[in-house]
Each structure stands twice: as C-alpha cells, then as structure tokens.
Amino acid sequence: MNEIRCTPFRTTLIFLCFLLVTTSGWGCQFSPTRSAEPIKVGILHSLTGTMAISEQSVSQATLLAIEELNAQGGVLGRRIQPVIRNGASQSDIFAREAEALIVNEHVAVIFGCWTSASRKTVKPIVEQYQHLLFYPVQSEGIEASPNIIYTGAAPNQQIFPAVKWAMDNLGQRFFLIGSDYIFPHAANAMMKDQIRSLRGTIVGEQYVLLGSTEVAGAVEALVRSRPDVILNTLNGDSNVAFFQALRAQGITPQDIPTISFSIAETELETMGSAAVAGDYAAWGYFQSLAGPINAAFVQAYQARYGADAVISDPMEAAYLGVKLWAAAVEQAGSLELNRVRNALHGISLEAPQGAVSIDPISQHLWRTVRIGQIQPDGQFEIVWSSTKPVRPLTYPAYRSVERWEAFLTDLHTRWKGHWQNPATFPSIIEAEP
C-alpha cells in the first residue's frame, strides 16, 4: 500500500475544504456546530397600546408552542429561539419591526399582527424579502399573498355564517359599528351585501377611531335607530367604552343583542363578562370546546400562565400556526421558503379547534365555524356550529374581484396611503333610507 503523506500544503488544503463545508449552507445538516445553532423566529405583536388587550396573550400562546417544540428536541434538531418585538398598536411600527426581524435578526419566520391594518403594512415587507408571516386573526379576505399563511377565519368562516344565524334567530334590522380601519369597513360592506340579499335592513352604520373611547355619538345613533341586532367590529379598548355606554342607555342583550367579531375570552377577562353575558361572538375556537386535544391545550396553557388564564381563537390560531410551520420545516428538511411553503400545502393537523388544513390557493385554513353566547363566567356556550371544516373563500361572490379590490383602493386613497383612518374624526356613513 502506498503511504499517504500530508505535506504542509495538503494539510492546509484539507483544513480549508473542511472550513468551507462546515460554514456554508452546503454542509449545514452535517455540521455539529451549525446544527447546534438555534433557529431564530420572530414574534411581532402589540405589547402596549390599545391592541395589547388582545395581542399580549397571543404572543404568550406563540411562546407556549415554541417551548413545547423545544422540549421535544426543537426543529431539525435545533432549538427555536424566539425574538420578541412590540408593534405598539401602530402599523408603521409593525412594518419597521418586521423589517428589523428579517434584516437584523435573520429570523426564519415571523408570527404576528392582529389588525388588518398592521398586516397590510407588513405584507410588502415579507414579500420584498421573500419571507414568511403566519397571521393568526380573522380577516376581511380580498387578499392572498404567497408570503402569508392565514390561520384565522376568512369572511365565509365567520362573518357570513354569523349574519345568517342572526337573521334566522334574532331579527332582521341591523346596526353596524366598527373601528375605523380596513377590516371593519370591509366586513361591514360584506354584511350589508348579505343582509340586502336576504331582504334584511341596515338601520345605521357608525365608526370609532381605532383605540378611541369616544363612542357617545355612535351609541346615540344606535338608540335612535332601535335595531334588532348590533353587529360589532370594534377592536381594542373601544369595546370597553362601547358596552359601558350601551348599558348606561339601558340596552341589554335581552333588549338588543350584540354579535361581536373581535371579542373573545381574553377581552372578556379585561372587560368583565357580567356586563355582556347573553351577547354573542362568532369564532372557530372557544376554550369551552370539548375533546382531549383542547383539554390538553388548555391544561398546558394554564400550567404555564396560571390556573385562571383564558384562551381565545386568535391564541389557538397562533399556537397551531407554530405547529404547522414546524411540521412543514421537518417535512421539507429545510428552512428555505419555497420548500417550507410547498410542504405546508400538504399538511393537516388535529388542532384544539378540530381538524385544519391549509388551502393551497388562498393559504387560509379550512376551519370549523362556531357561534357562542357569552356566559357570566366569561366562557362561551356554543349555540351553532358548522358540521365540518369550511373551505376558505377570500373574495365574496357578492361583488367581482375587481370591485372588491377597487373598494380597498378607494379606502387606502381616502386615508392618504394608510390602512386606517388617520384623521381626527371618524368616518361618517349615511344610514340607509
């Protein structure tokens, strides 16, 4: 056998080849050093400001999912390291922090946003950098980005079933109230289309600046119109002021019930459930759902954050979003965007809310729809549920795709390039004759 002799030159060459393999993407799966490095992921929610009432707990649910994955060995054999940023209830801060997470922190994915206004400002950021956002809250649809996975409800998984149920069970005359940004305006446009098609009546429509507690004018208009049902798309602290004003006017759930689209268990914990017991909300998940998977989820969350901690639909959607991402990364064997996205399109999950899967066209989830009535203890009694998961439809058939997109463009132009009203006074919508 010929003897292999390592000259100084050959030794240096071997060392350089080893260094290249272990520090480049070519050999990351084989390198002990690289495999030990954590995978950074971004968590971007409002920890302060008007939306903190809703978003702080969503951030906690995201952290719980990450902790569970780390306890099981992480993803691709690597620990997940959360990098938390505060959107501070301001869309421009969300955009700035999203870019910082991508450019400065080099996160593999971002889990975050609540309002559609914040999502709309983050969307061009993740698209520009070919990145990935998991968005855990219901939306108005009229959007499908290859860089966003929408784990909250599409309009046909929340808005439309709730309106139909209300017309069948509560009445035909509706008053619409919402925060003055993109989701409530679009949701109300959809509800008006549906109500008119079912020959119901819209007796009033009012908006409150996002985060404002100036609700007196809207409540006075509501009292004058005497609707059968209130459809509520207010967000944040405005809900507290609104329901206080309603009760001060003597309007109770027994008198005029309210169906809310952004009030869940966590908001009730802050607001106090006694004042709104008997009203309704439309979601896909309620903490009170029966079943072993949800029971285990609730137990794990309360073990981590306190025995009295409550869980909402966006919290569960954020939690399962982390699990969906991890499953896709494992299946892809990579963090590369296209490989992860392709893997996501084939994944189903038995979540606390029930079976979910990602629609490959819209990148929204197939979800079960539920309507719950608020109980005095802050939980919900489910009064209606779809029989199976519902396919997401992001462009409601009441208008063409072009008309819906023109509707959004008009709002964006009216608000001078913003996705919420930047003015001092809320939008005024004339009531139907």
N, C-alpha and C positions, 0 to 999 in steps of 0.2 A: 504494500500500500504506500502511495506517495504521501510524504509528510506535508501537512498544510502549515505554512509558516506565515504568521501575521507580522508583516512589516509595519513600521510606523504609519506609512501612507494608508495601508489596508485597514489598520485599526481605526484610523481617523474616518475613513470612508464608511466603515460599518457603523460607527457611532453616529455619523451624520444621517445615514439612512434610518437608523432607529429613531433618532430625534424627529425626522420628518414624519414618520408613520405615527408616532405617539402624540404629536402635536397638531396633526391635520385631521380633517374630517374623514380621511380615508380609513384611518385605523381606530376611530373612537370607540367602537364596540369591543375592541380587543385590549385597549389600554387600561390598566388598573388605575392610573392617575385620572384619566378622563372619566371613567365610569364612576369614580368616587365623587366627582363634582356634582353639586346639586343642580336640579333643573329649576330655574327661576320662573315663577309665574306671577303675573300682575293681578292685584285685586283693587279695583277702582270704584269706590262708592262714596256717597256723601256721609262723612262722619260729623259734619257740622252743617248748620243752616236748616232751612225749612224741611228738606227731604231727609234729614237724619232720623226723623221719627220712623221712617220706613227702611232706610238703607243700612243703618248700623247692624241690624240683625241679619240682613242678607250677607254682609261681609262675614259675620260670625258663622253662618251656615256654610259659606265657602271654605272657611278655615277648618271647620269640622271635617269636611270631606277630604281636605288635604292631609289632616292629621291621621285620618283613618287609612289613607293610602300609604303614608309613611310608616305606619305601624305594621303594614303588610309588606314592607320592603320597597316602597316607592314605585316609580315607573321606570322601566328599562333598567332596573337595578340601581336607580339613582334616587336620592331623596329629593322631595319637592320643597323648594324654598319660596314661601310667599313674600312678595314685595307689595306692601300696602300703601296706597295713595288716597288722598282725600279730594273728592270732586267738589266739596264745599257747596253743593246745591247750585253751582253756576256752570253753565255749559262751556264757557270759554276755558274755565279751569279744568274741566274734564278733558277737553281737547289737548291742552298743554301737558297735563299729567300723562295722558295716553302716549303722547309722543316721547316724553321723558322715559316712560317704562320701556318703550321699544328701543330708543336710540341710546339711552344712557345705562339702563339696567339690563338690556338684552334679554327680556323675558321671552319665554316660548309661546305664551298665550296670555290674553287678558280676560278676566272675569269681571264684568261690571256694568255700570249705568243703571238708572231707573227710568227717569223721564225720557220720552222720545226725543225731547229737545237735546238732552245730553248725548243720546245715541246718535242723533243726526250729526252732531259736531265731531264725534269720534269716528264715525263711518269713513269719511275721506282720509283720516289718518291711517287707519288699519288697511285701507285699500292702497294708499300711496306706498306703504312699506311692505305690502303683501304679507299682512299679519292676520291674526285671528282673534275675534271677540266673541265671547259667549254672553248673550244678553238674556237676563232671567225674568223679564217682566212682560205682561201683555202689551200689545202694540196695536196701532191703527192699521198695520199692514202697509199696502201701497209701496212696498219696498222688498227687494230681495238682493242681498249682497253676497257674493261668494266668500267674503271675508267675515261674515257674521253668522253664528248659529243662534237661532231664536228659540230659547227653551220656554218662554212664556206663551200665552194664548194669542192666536190670530183672531181677527174680528168674528169669524164664524164659530169660534170656540169659546166666546164669552159674550160679546155684545148682542149678536142676533138671537141666540137662544134665550137670553135674559129678557129681551123685549117681547119676544113671542110668548114666553111664560107669563110675563106681566099682563099682556093683553088678554090671555086666557083666564087669568086668576085674580087680577087686581083692578083692572079698569082700562078705559080707552082714551083718557085725557092725560097728557104727559107734560111735565115741566122739566126742562133740561138745564142743569147748572154744571159748570166745569171751570177748571183753572185755564188761564188764558195762554195756552201754548198748543203745540201741534196735535197731541193726542186727543184732548177733549174736543177740539174743533172738528177733527176728522171723525172721531167716534160719534159726535152729535150729528154730523152730516149723514153718516150711515144710518143712525137711528131714525132720523127724520125721513129718509128714503123708505125705510122699512115700515114705519108707522103709517105713512101715507099710503103705501101699497096695501096695507091691511085695513085701511079706512079708519084709522085712529086719528087723533087730533093732537097737535102740539100747541099748547096754550101759552108757552113762554120759553125763552132761552136766554140765560144770563151767564156772564163770565166774571171771574175774580182773578186779579193778577196773581201769578204763582207765588205762594207764600203769604199773601195778604190776608189780614183778618177783617178787612172792610167788606162785610157781607150784608150789611143792613139793607142797602138798596135792592140787592138780589132777593132777599127774603121778603121784603115788602112787595115786590112784583109777584113773587110766588103766592103770597097770601091773597093778593087781589085776584089772581087767576084761578084759584081753587082747583087744582088738578086732582086726578085720581091717584097719580103715581109721580114721584120725583125720580128722575134718572140722574145720578150723581157721578160726575167725573172730576171732582175736585181732588187735589193731591196735597200732601204735606199738612202743615199746621192750619191751613184754611178749613179743613174738615172740622177741627175742634170748634172754631168760631161759628161755623155754619150750623152745626147741630145744637149748639147752645142758643143761637138765635131762633132756630125753629121752635125749640121747647119754650123759649120765652114768649113766643107768639101763640103758644097753646097747641101747636101742631105736633101730634104724637104719631107713632107708627100705626096705631089703630085708626087714626083720623086720615092721614095721608102717608102711606108707606113710602120709604125710600129704597131704591136698589142702587148700591154703590159698586164701582168698578175698581177702586183703589183703596178700599178699607178692608183689612183682614185682621187676624188675631193680634198682630203686633201693634197696629194702630189702635185697636180697641183697648189694649193694655194701657196705652197712654191716655186715650180719651176718656176711659171709664165706660164700661159696657152697659151699665144700668140705664143710661140716658138713651141708648139706641137699641136696646133689646126689643125685638119684634120687627126691626127693619131687616133688609136682605143684602146679600152680596153675591156676585157671580164670579166663580173661580174654577179651577180644575182640581185644586187640592184644598182640603181642610184638615186641620190637626185631628179632628174627631173621627176621621175615616177609620173604619175597622180593617183589620188584617195584620198578619205578623210582620210584614215588611215595614209598614208605617209604625207599628208599635215599637219595633227595634230602633227606627229612626228617631222617634220621639224620646225614647229612653236614652239613646246616645246623646242627643242634644241637651237634654235636661241634666244628664250626668256631667256634661262639660260646662254648662252655663247656668245651672241652678234648677232646682226641682219645680219652680213655678214658671220657668221660661216657656214661652209660647212660640208656635211655628206657623208661618204663613205660606201661601202659594209661591210668592217670589223667592222665599228662603228655600223651599223644597226644589224649585226650578234651578236655583243657583247650585245647590248641593248635587243634584243629579247631573248638572252641566259639567262639573268637575269629573264625575264618574264616567260620563260619556267621553270626555276628552282623554282621560287616562286609558280607557278601553281601546280607543282608536289609535293612540300612540303605541300601545303594546301590540296591537294587530298590525300596524304599519311597520313596527320595528324602527321607527324614526320620528324625529320632531319636525321633519320637512312638511311645509304647509300642504302641498298637493297630496302627498301620501296620507297625511292625517285626515284631510277632508274627504278623500275617497274612501277611507276606512270608516269614517263617521256615517256615510250614506248607507252602509250595510249593517249598522248596529241597532239592536233593540235592547231595551232594558226594562226589567221589572222594578219600577221605582215605587216609592211610598204612595204616590198618587195612582199607581196602576201601570199597565204596560204603556211604554212610549217608544217611538222610533222616529228617526229624522227623515223627513220628506226630502228626497234628493233635489227636487226642483226649487222649492221655496226655502229650504234649510230651516223650516219651522218643525216643531214636533207634532206628530199625531197624538192628541190628548183627549181624555175624557172631560166632558163639560158638566159642571155641577152648580146648583144654586142652593145657598144656605141661608137659614134665618138666624139672626143673632140671638143668642141666649143670654140670660143675666150673668152667667159666669164667664162671658167673653168667648165662648166657643160657638160653633155653628151646628144647627140641626139641618141636615141635608133634606131639602124638600123636593128636589128634582135632580135627575142625573141622566145623561145620555147612556144608552145601553152598551156602547162600545167606544173606543177611541175614534175621534173625528178627524178626518183629513183636513189640514190647514188650507184655507183659501185666502190669499192675501189681497186680492183685488175683487171686492164685492161686485156682484153682477148687476147691481142697480145702475151702475154707470160704466162706461167704457174705460179701459186702461188709460187712454189719452185724457179723458175728462178727470179722472182721479189725479193724475199727475199734474194736470193744469190747476186743479184745486190746491195742491200743495205748493205749486209755484206761485200762485196768487198770494197765499198766506206769507210765504217767505219774502216775497217782494213787498207786501204791505208792512211787514215787520222789519224792513230795511236790512235784509240779509240774516235775520235771526230766526230761530225756530220757536221763539216765544215772544209775546208782546213786550217790547222794550219801553213802552210808553208809561206815562204816569197814571193814565186812566184805562180801565179795561175796555175791551171791545164791546160794542153795543150791537145787538142783533134785534131787529124788529120782530115782534111776535106775529104769528100768522093771523090774518083776519078771521 
